[in-house]
Amino acid sequence: MENAARSIVRELQEAGFEACFAGGCVRDRLRGAPPKDYDIATSARPDEILKLYPRGDTVGAHFGVILVRRGGQHFEIATFREDGVYRDGRHPESVTFSTSEADAHRRDFTINGMFYDPVGERLIDHVGGATDLDAKLIRAIGDPLDRFEEDYLRLLRAVRFATLLDFTIEAATWSAIRAVADRITHISPERIREELDRIWLSPSRLLGFDLLVESGLMKAVLPEIIDLQGCEQPPQWHPEGDVFVHTRLMLSHLPAEASLPLVLSVLFHDIAKPATYSYDAAEDRIRFSGHDKLGAKMTGDILRRLRYSNAVIKATTEAVAHHMQFKDVRKMRTSTLKRFLARDNFDDELELHRVDCAGSNARFENYDFVQEKREEFRSVETPLLPPRWIRGDDLIARGVAAGPAFGKILTEAQDLQLEGTLSNREDALLWLDQRLAKELGARSQESERSGDGRSGAKSTGS
């Protein structure tokens, strides 16, 4: 990718224009990290770029950006520019093509404001980005409040860069973030979600969580998390402290690589505890009755508010809804346990339970039991939920009408199959025929008894 980007820079320079790498790729190269993409900045105007690359995509030409394809990759070629007035807290109303120095000063943070000429092999740093990179600082270019009021998404970007790079946010920049954190809600939910997801998927997500809370951004975008502060828990189960402390501890116990639904389920698994808090004076105990079910509903509402996909919402809400079932695993029938273990996202749900224990009383008996049972069931060649031996068409062929009894028979048959009581389909069909015959006989006897009662009543009245 770098060779293709370098060739574009060379072609622009040979055509008489200034051209260089810009922004994040320069920052990453200086850090010794492989850039994910290469953006190119140039003195060439969009029409001049198109003369060199007539097949370029002009979708961003209004802002001086032409998209060029080279070597199977897309590269943004942007004309050096100055931005006009920002009135919506996100986009400039106009742009003026300008110089590399002016272009650098319109950018967000110093570490993102550098240019690099790969042909002449020289760094072009008008904003002190290299110094801040060495010092591991996130510093806004120019006046921090001006930069944030131009684009409020930069508030979250500052936290994201600090999280991913493990950098400190410079004092004046941090003060400005805290001063206008509530204005992040001017940004679309989709863009907020994208920035949050990058934080949640980072191995340093705990740092990001703390920065979001301390800056006031968490209160603005996820106030439900702040509501967890001060919500006391029963000390015999949660010696670590309130629900907020517990949630934060769980984040710290997650592995570096964790799926997005897993991180979200950690954040929201106890989100309904403040709403379900009660104190049982008779038992001197705090209770949160139904917090798992209400929590699943609240989680769905939050995720829809941030425009998450249906797949993420389903996986996360189901994990929240089922997280309390782990306390009952040792009492479950084999069939119930197998269904529980066969859930689509069970690996994440089990990991949620592990960090739930690690972030509270450190009692892993149920976690260990589930792991042992998984190994036990894996030693048998059949899957946890094999194809049913008794199917709906078997019931229909025997005249069983649709209704509650239909599903009850199918579940009962699958229970016996999962528990090993039935050995094969032939056994299952024999069981079905016997069950239906027994049920028919019971109905006949009941009918006869009802008939005898009616006859007796007539006799008595005559």
N, C-alpha and C positions, 0 to 999 in steps of 0.2 A: 504493500500500500504506500509506504513512504517513497519508494522509487517512482511510482506513478505520480505522486504529488510533486516530487522534486522535478520531474520532467515538465509538468505544467508551469511551475515557477520559472524554469529555464526558458521555456517557450515565450512566456510573457516578457521576460527580461530581454530576450533576443529581439522581440518586437518593439523594444524601446521603452517599456514600462517598468516601474518599480513593482516588485512582487516578492512575497515572503509568506512563510507559515505564520498563522495567527492564533492567539488564544490558548485553549487547553492543550493542544498538541505541543506547543512550545513549553508550557509548564511541565508536562509529563516527560518530555525529552530531557529537560534539565534535571528532573528527579530520577532519571534512569528507569522510568516506567514506560512500557509500550503504549503509545497513544491509541485510542480507540478509533479516532478518525483524524483527518487532516483538513483544516480550513485554510484557505489561501486568501490573503488580502493584497490588493493591487491598486496602483494609480490609474489603471485602465478603466474607462467608463463602461457601463453595460453594453452599449452598442459596439464599443471597440472589442470587448471580450467576445461578443457574438461574431464579429468578423473573423476572429481566430478559431472560434468553436461554434460554427453555425448550427449545430445540432443541440446546443445547450438549452436547458430548460429555463424559461423566463419567469417562472411562477413568483420569484422574489425580486424581480427586476426593479419594482417600485422602490425597494430599499437598497438597490444596487447589488443584488445577489443573483448570480447565474449558476445553475447547477450543471456540472459537466461530468460525463461518464468516461472513465478511463480504467482499463484493466479490470473490468467487472465491478468497479467501485464508483460511488458518486462523490464528487468533491464540490464544496461550495466555494465559489470565487466571488469575493465581495469587494466592491470599490471602497477605498478609504472614504469615511464620511463623518460628518457631524450631525447630531440629531437635533430636531426642532423641539418644540414644547411638548411635554407629556401631559395630557389632560385626563387620561383614564387610568393612570397608575400602572400602565403596562406597555403602551406603544407610543412612539413619537408621531406627531401629526404630520411631520415632514422631515426630509433628510437633505443635507447639502453635501455634495462630494467635496472631499478636502484632502488633508495630508495624513501621513501615518501618525504624526504626533497628535493631531486633533482626534483621530480615530481612537488612539489609545486612551485618551482622556474621557471618552464617552462610555468606556466599558465599566464593568462592575467592580472588580477587585484587582489589585495590583498584580497578583500572580497570574491573572488571566489577561493582562493588558500588554504582554510582551509580544514581539515579533522575532522571527528568526529567518535569516536568508540562508537557505541550504546550499546555494550555489557559491556564494562568497564566504559561507560558514561564519556568519557574524550575528551576534545577538543585538537586537534593536530594542532598547528598554528606556522608554520615556517616563516611566512612572515608578521606578524603584522596585519592580517586581522581583528581580533576582535577589535583592537584599532581603525582602520579606519571605521569599521562598527559603532562603538559607536559615532565617530566623523562625520558620514555621508559623507565619502569621497570616491571618486573613484580614486584609485591610482594604476598606473601600477607597476607590480612587477619588481624590478631591474631598468635597464635603460629604460625609456619609449620609446625612439626611437628604441631601439633593439626590444622591444616587438611589436611595430607597424610594423616594417619592416619585422618581421617574418610573420605577418598576418595582412594585411591592413584592413580586416573586423573589427578588434578590434577598429578601429577609430569610426565606427558607433556603435559598441557595447558599447563603453564608453558613448556615448550620450544616447543610449537606457537605460542603467542602471541608469544614472543620471536622466533621465526623469521618468522612472517607479518607482524609489525609492525616488525621490525628494532629491538626493544627490548632493554635489558639486564636480566638477572634480578638483583634486589637481593641484596646479600651474604648476609643472614641466610636469605633464601628459598633461595638457591643452596646454602648449607651444609646446609640441611634436606633438599633434594633429594638431595644426595650421600650424606647419612647414611642415607636409607631407600630409595635407588634400587632395591635388589634386591626390594623389596616390590611393585613394579609387576606382578610375576607373579601377584599375588592377583587381578588384574583379568582378565576374560575375554579370550581371544585376539581376538575380534571387535572389542572396544572398543580394544584396543591397536592393531590394524591400522588402524582408522579414524583414530586420531590420527597414526600414522606416515604414512599416505597423504597427509594434509593437509600434512605436512612435506615429503614427497617431491615433491609437486606444486607447491610454492611456488618462485618464482624464487630465493628465498634458501635453497634446500635445503642448500647447503653449510654455512651457519651452523647449521641444524638438525642436520646430521650431526655437526658438531664439538661441539655442546652435548650431544647424546646420548652421544657418546664420553666427554667430559670429566666428565659427571655420573655415569656408571656405568650409565645406563639402557640403552645399547647392549649392554653386557655381559650385562645381565639379559634383554633381549628378542631380541637377535641376536648371541649370543656368537661365531658364526662370523666376523663382521666383525672382531672383536677378534683372532681367531686369525691374521688376515692380517698383524698387526704383527710385524716381525722376520723375515718370510719373504723371504729374499733372492731376487733375480732376476738373470739374466745381464746384466751391465752393458752389453754391446754392443747389447742390445735395449732395456734399461730403465735408462738412466742416471739416471732420476729417483729410484730407490731401491726400497724393498721393495714388496710387493703392496698393503699398506695405503696407502702414499703414492700409488701408481699409481691406485688406486681413487678416492681423494679428489680427485686431479687430474682424473680423468675427470668427476667430478661438476661440477667447476668449469668444464668446457668445454661442458656441456650448454646448449642454448638455454633461455631463460626458460620457454617453453611446451614441455613434454616430456610424452609419454604416461607413464602409470604403468608399463606393461611395459618401456618404455625405461629409466626410472630404476632399476627393479628389476634389469634385466639388467646395468646398469652396476655396481650394488652386488654382484651375485653372479656375474659372468662368470668371475672367477678364484677363486671361493670354494673350489675343490678344490685349489688350488696347494699349500697346506701338506700336504695328504694325499698328493700325488703328487710331492713334492720329491725329487729325487735329484741326485747329483753324479757326472758322468762324468769320472773322473780321466784317462782316456786323451786326451780332448779338452779337459780343463780347462774343463768347461762344466756349468752348472746345467740340469737338464731337469725338465719337468712333464708327462711322458707321460700322455696320456689325461685331462688335467685338464678338457677341454671336456665329455667324456661324463660323467665322474663329477660334474662341476660341475652339469650339467643335472639329474642325479638328486638331488643335495644341494639344489639350488634348489627342485625340486618338493617335497621333504620340508619345507623351511622354509616355503614358501608354503602348503602344506596345514596346517602347524602353526598358521599365522595365519589359517586359514579363508578363503583367497582363492578367488575364483570359478574355475571350470574354464577360462574364457576367458583370464583373466590368467595362470594357471599355464601354459597351453599356449603363449601368445605369449612369455612370459619364458623358459621352459625351452628352447624351440626356438632362441631367440636365443643363449642360452648354449651350447647344443649345437653351433651352426653358426658361432660367431664366429671359429674358427680357419680356416675354409674360405676366407676372404678372401685368405690368403697364396697360394692356388693359382689364383686367378681367371685369371691370364694364361696358365696352362697348360691351362685347361679347353677341351674341345671346344665348339663353338658350341651344340650341343644341351644339353650339361650346364650351360653358362653361362646359357642362356635359362631353363632350369628353376630355376636358382639365383635369378635375378632376378625370377622370377614368384612367389616365395614370398609367402604371404598378408601377412606383416608385414615385408616386405623394407625398406621405408623406415626403420623403426625399427632393423632389423639393420644397415643401412648407416650410420645415425647412430651406432650403437654402435661400429662399426669406426672411424669418423672420430674419435670422442673417445678410443678406444683408442690410436690413433696420436698424437693431440694430447697424451695423457697419458703418452707414452713417448718414442719416438725421433723423432717428428715426420716420419716417412716416409709420404707419402701416395700413392705410386705406384699401389698397388692400388686405392685409393679413386678416384683420378683415372681409372684405366682403366675401372672399373665405370661411372662417370659418363659417360665417352665412349661406352661400349657401349650404355648406356641411351638416349642420344641417337640413336645410330646405329640401334638397333632401333626407336625411336619413329618414325623417318623412314619406315619401312615401314608400310603401312596395316594389315597383319595384326597381331593381338595376339601377345604373346610366346609364349603357349601357345594356338594356335588349335585349333578342334575337330579331332580326329584323323581322318585320311583312312582309316586302317585301324582297324576296331573289332572288338570281340570277336565280334559276330555274323558278321562276314566270315570269321573263322577257324572258327567253328562250322559255317557253311554248307559249308566245305571239308573238314570232317571232322577238324579239329585238336582233339584231346582236351585237357581241362583238365589242367594240370600246369605244371612249370617252363618248358617250351618255349613254352607259350601266352603267358605274360608276356614272355618273351624276344623273341618275334616282335613283339609290340605295341610294346615299347620300341625295338627296332631300327627299326621302321617310323616311329615318331615321331622318332627321331634323324635319319633321312634327310629327313623332312619339315621339321624345324626347321633343318637345315643347308642346305636348298635343293636337295638332290639329286633329290628328287621334286617335280614341279611342280603336280600336281593329283591328285584322287582316282583318275582313270583310270590315271595313271602308277603310283600306289600299288598299285592292284589288279593291274596287270600285273606289277609287281615281286613282289607276294605270290605270284601264280600261278607265276612263274618260280622263286622261292625254294623253294616247296613241291615243285615238280616236280624241282628239283635235289636237294633233300633226299631225295625218294622214290627218285630214281635212285641216289643214294649208298647208301641202305639196301639196294636190290636188288643192287648190286654186292657189298656186304659179305656179303649172304646167299649169293650165288653162291660167293664165295670160301670162306665157311664150309662150304658143301656140298661143294666140291672137296676141301677138307681132310679131311672125314669119309670121302669115297670113297677118298682115297688111303690113309687109315689102315686101312680095311678091306682094301684090296688088299695092303698090306704085310703084314697079319697072316694072309692066307690061304695 
